[in-house]
């Protein structure tokens, strides 16, 4: 008999009147049932969060930092348990799931450190005659309660990137995990319940997507942090123009291999990193490699290496230690990827490896000669598919990167420091990675995009800034 998991309402366990199933993407087996909060329970959670705003903001830094330290420590202690839960609900290979738990540990550790060292700044105002005897103290205060809406692809770490910064600044948060992958967030709730955070400062509500608009519109939640599709993200932003909305949306990340990256060792490294990060997480990462843009002088050698290394990716049961690429989150997602590849082939693309589906799994796939009118040329595939593109020179390569509605991150394989700075200046993305794939992310660095890839930044301190506003205190009559 499968136990129904309770949710977390204002810091305590609760259950609703209905439940939904969570199934394993690999074999569709039943993993768990999850209780769904009623409308009355959602209202209770929102009211509790609103009431907690002044209380939580006034908590001392050591209390918030101590709670964050506790979460980091307990996540580390429960790594294997939580990693296997991630694999069961998400289909992520176990080795990547363990890495995700490790990253979440770091996020909470960073948040604890930032909570302790966030001191504001001071300004002397007597730089002009009218400011004689005046001194300013600038501190940041929470904008109010946060609605955090998390996606399925990193069901723990992207939850951490919403919860940890909110706790660090003393902003109550209502977390809505993705319906496909709520279990990691519910375990995080277990750990949060072990702390002394104020009642109402956090809730984990696995509400149905149909109920999300009401939460989005609720004026008691003035901050929204959303990670997911660009379509849904901008619908949210457009529907609440007076709220502070941060959006971490999609991409179709490019890896650029320039002419100076031309030794066998160089190309082996680039091909290995491209193959790995086009397919890790089943390609279900916003910064997964989708486009490879290579200078004509290295293109043919690089293609041969990329195809070989993609073909060597081990697919299969995600609980197997050897598996590199597991299933997508569900069969529907794999069928969509399949249809997009079929569209590309029908329009002239060539499949160099892969191109087949088995249930919810899609084989790691490499395409060449992708036509500009194929869906894959412009949309985010969110699957294990990459395309190869030949260009002549750096200018054409950078123009190809920028020829996209998205702009999250790009990787540039070059040894030239001048080219590295040029890439930083010219590429229309939120992050440029030199000498590696675009998929690198350190959880303390600012992370986010431009154009259709979103607004605002994740990365603990940068999210803390988004959740707060500056308030100035001016002292008068001082002998400075």
N, C-alpha and C positions, 0 to 999 in steps of 0.2 A: 504494500500500500504506500502510495506517494504522499509525503507530508506536504501540506500547503504552507508556504513561507509567509510569515507575517511581514508587514511593512513597519516603517518608523514614523510616528506621528508626534511631532514636537518632542522628540527625544525618547519616546516610549513605544513599546510594541503595540501594534493594533492589527485588527483584521476587519475586512469588509464583508459584504454579503455575496460577492462573486469572486471568481478566480480565473486565471488563464494559465495555459500550459507553456512551458519552456522546453523546446526539443533540441536534441543534439543535431547539428547540421550534418555530421558525418553519416549517421545511420537513422536519423529521425526518431531515435528512441526518446522516451519521456525522461527528462532530467528533473523537473520539479513543477509544482503548481505554485502560483503566486497570487496572494490575495489582492484584490483591487479596492482601493478606498472609495467609499461612497461620497456623494456630493457634500453631505454634511461633514464628513471627516476631512475632506479637502478644505472646506471653509474653516474648520477648527484649526487646521495647520496654518493657513494663511493668517488668520486672526492672531494665533500665537506668535508667528513670526513678526507681525506688525507690532505687537505688544512688546516683543523682546528687543526692538531696535534700540531704545535708549539704554536698556539694561546691559545688552551685550557690548555696545559701544563704550560703556563705562568700565568694563572689566579691565583689570590690570594686565599689562603685557605678559607677565610671568604666567598668569592663568591660561591665556590663550596659547602661549608658546609651550607650556607644559602639556596641554591637551594634544597639540600637534606632535610633540615629541613622543607621546604615548602611542599615537596612531602609527607613526613611523616604526616604532619598536615592535608593536603588535603585528603589523603587516609583515615585517621581516620574520618574526617568529612563525607566522602562519603561511609562509611563502608557498610551500608545496601544496597545501590544501587549497589555497586560493587560486594558484596556477591551474590546478586540475579543474576547478570550477569554471575558470575562464575558458579552458579548452572545451568543456562540456557545453557551455551555453553559446560560445562563439565559433567553435571549430578551429581555433588557432592552434597550431602545433605547440606541444608542451614546452619546447625550448623557448619559443617566443613568448609564451604565457608567463614563464618564469621571469623573463626579461621585463615584461610589463609590470609585474609585481615589484621588481627591483626599482624600476623607474618611479613608481608610485611612492615607494619608501623615500626616495630622494626628494620628491615633490613636497611631502609633508615635512621632511627634515629642513629643506630650504625655507618653507613657510614659517617654521618655528624660529629659525635664525632671523628671518626678515621681521617677524613680529617683535623680536627683542631689539633690533637695531633701527627701527623706523622712528626717527627722532624729529622729523620736520627740519625747518631751517630758520635762521634769524637774519634780519636785514636792519642795518642802521639806516635811519631815514634822514639824518642831518646832513646828507650830501647836498641838499638845497636849503636855503635859509628858512623856508616854511616848515622844514622838518626838524628844526633845532629842538633837542630834548626828546625826540621821539625815536622809538625802537619797535620793530615789528617781529612777531613770532608767527611763522606760517606752519600750520599743522594740517593733516588730512583727516577727514571724518567720513564715516560711511554714508553713502547716498541713501541708504535704506535697505530693506530686505531684497535679496537676490533670488530670482528664478533661474536655476541652472538646468539646462536641457542638454542631456548627453547623448552621444551616438553609440552604435553597437560595436564599432570596430576596435576600440580600446575601452572595454567596459569598466575597467578600474582606473587606468591612468588618466583618461579624459574626464572622469568623474573627479579624480583627485585635483585636476587643474581648475575645477570650479569650487570644490569644497574647501581646499586648503587655503587659498587666498582669502576667501570670505571669512573663515575663522580667524585668520591672521589679523584682519582689520577690524574684527568685531561686527561683521554684517551677518544677520540671520540669513540662512539659505534654505530654500525648498528645492530639493533635487528631484528632477524627473529623469530616471534612467530610460534607456531605449527599451521598448516592450520585448524585443528579442533577447535582451541580455541584462536583466535586472538583478541577477543573483550576486554579482560582485559588489554592487552598490549596497545591497542589503547586508552583506557581510561587513562592509565598511560601517554601516549603521550599528552593528553589534559592537564594533570597536569604539565608535564614538560614544555609545551608551556607557562605556566604562569610564568616561572622563567626567569632570565636574563642570562642563559647559552649561550655561543657563538654559532652563526650560524654554522651548520655543526657538532656540537659536539654530536648530537644524531639523529637517524632516526629509525622509526618503519616500517619495510617493510614486509607485508604479501605476500612474493613471493612464488610461487609454488615450491614444493620440487624438481621438475625437473630443476629449475634454480639455485639450491643451489650449485652444483659443480663449477659453474663459480665464485660465490662469494668466495667459499673456496679457489680457485686457485688464486684469485686476490692478487698480491704482495703488494698492498696498504693496505691490511688488515693483518698485520703480526702476529696478535694474534687471536686465535679462542678459544672460550669457548663454549663447546657443552655439552648438557645434553640430553640423550636419550639411544637408544639401543647400546649394545656393538658392534654389527655388523657394524652399520653405523658409530659409533664413531671411530673405528679402521680403517675403510676405509678412513675416513677423515685424520686421523693422518698419515697413510701410503702414502696418496696422496700428502702431503705437508711436507716432512721431514725437511725442513729448517724453518718452522714456529713454533712459540711457541703455542702448542695446549694443552688445559686442557680438560679432559674428565670426566664427572660424569655419569657413566653408570649403569648397572643393578646389581642385586644381587639375592640371594635366602636365605634371612636372617634366622638365626637360633635363637631360644629361648631355652636355656639350663636350665633344672631344676635339681639341684643336690640333693644328699641324705639329706643334712642338711636343706633343705627347705621343711620341712615335717609336720608342724602343719596344722590343718584345715584352720587357718587364712592365713598361707603362701600359701597353695595351692589354696585357694579361690582368693587371690590376683593375683597369677601367671595366673590362668585360666582366670580371668577377663581381665587382660592386654593382654594376648595372643589372646583371642576372639575378643577384641576390635581392636587390631592392626593387626590382620590378615585380617580384613574386612573394616577398615576405608578407605575412598577414593575408595571403591569397590576393595580393595586389590591393587590398582594401585599406589603403592609407592615402590620405590627401596628398602626401609627398612621395608616393610610390612612383618609380620611373615609368613614364608612359611614352615619352618621346626621346629617342636618341638622335642627336644632331651631330654628325661627324664630318670633319673636313675630308674632302675628296682624296687627299694624300694618304689618309689612314683608313678610309672607309672600308675597303675590301678586306683588309686584314682584321679589322675590328669586327666586322659582320661575322666572319668565320668563328672568331673566338666567342662572341656573344651567343651565337646559336648553339655552340658546343656546351657552353656553361649553363645556358637555360635548359637545354636538354638533359643536363646532369642533375637538375633539381629533383630531389626525391619527393614524390607525392604519395598520399595514402592516409592511413589512420593518424589523426593528429595526436593521439596519445602515444604513438611510437616515437621513441627518442630520435630515430633517424629521419623522421619526416621533416622536410623543409616547407612544403606547401600542402595545406589542408584544403578543406572545402570552403566555398563561400558561405555567407551567413545562412542562406537557404536556397532551395532549388530555383525559386523565382529569380534570384539574383544571377545565378549561373545561366539560366535561360536567356536573360537579358544580354549578358556578355556574349553568349553564343549568337544571338541575333545580330549584334553589332559587328561581330567578326564576319558573319555571313554577308552582311550589307557591304563591308569593305571588300570582300573577295568578289562579290558580284559587280563591284565598280572598278575592279582591276588590281586590287592588292594581291600580293603573293604571300602565302603562309610558308615560312621557312622551318618552323617546328611548332608542334602543338596543334591547336585548332579543333579540339574535340571536348565534349562534355560527358560526364558520367554522374548523373544525379545532380547533387549540389556542387560537385567539383568540376573545375574547368582546367584543362591542361595548360601549363605555362606555354605561352604563345609568342612568337616573333613574326611580325609582318614587315614586308618591304614594299616599296612603291605604293604607299597608301595615298589614294586620291584625296584631293582637298575637299570633295563633297561627301566623303564618308563621315558617318556619325563619329567614328573614332578619331577623326582628325581634329575635332573641336570640343567634344564633350569629355567629361571625366569617366573613364571606363570603370574604375573601382573594381578591377579584376586583374588577373595575371596576364596582361597583354601589353606588349610594347611594340612600337613601330620604329623603323630605322630610316633616317633621312640623310642624304648626301648634300653637302654645301661646299661652296668655294670661299674659303677665308672667314676671318673673324666677323667682319661686318655682316655677311650673309647669315652666319650662325646666330648672332645676337638678334638680328631682325626676325629670324625664325622663332626664337624663344618668345619674343614680344608679340608675335602674331597669334595671339590667344586672348580670349575673354578673361582668362584666369591669370593670376600672378601670385603664387604662394612661395615656392622656392625653386631654385635652379642649381644644378651642379655644373661646374666648369673644370674640365681636366686640362690644366695648363701649368707650365713651370715658370711662366713669365709674370713677374710681379706687376708690371705695368698693365698687362692684360687683366690681371686679377682686379686691380683698381678700376679699370675700364668697365669690367663686368659689374662691379658694385655700383658704379655710376649709371650705367646705361640700361641694365636689365630691369624690366618692370615687374619686380617680384618683391616679396617681403624679406627674403633671405637668399644669399648667394653662398654656396659651399665650393671652395676651391680644392681641387685634387680629389674629389669624392663625388658620390651620387647626391642628388638633391634631398635624399631621404634622411640625412643626419639631423637630429634634433637633440640638443641638450635642454633639459627641462627648466633650467634657470634663465635661459636666454629668451629674448622677445621673439614670439612666434605668431605669425599671422600674415595676411596677404594684402594685396591691392586689387583693384578692379573687381571682378566677380568673386574673388577669393575671400572677401570679407572686410570688416573694419574692427579696429581694436587689436589688442595683443594679449596672448597668453604668455606663460612664463611667469613664475610666482610674483615677483615684484611688479611686473608690468600689469598683471591682472589686478593686483592690489590697488594700483593707481586707477584702473578703470572702475573699481568698485567704490572709490572714494572721491572727495572733492577737497580743494584747498580752502581753508578758512584762515583769515588773517586776524591777529590780535595786535592792536597798536597801543603801546604804552606811552604815556605823555608825561612831560615835566621831569625827565630824567637828566641827571648830570652825567653825560657820556664822556 
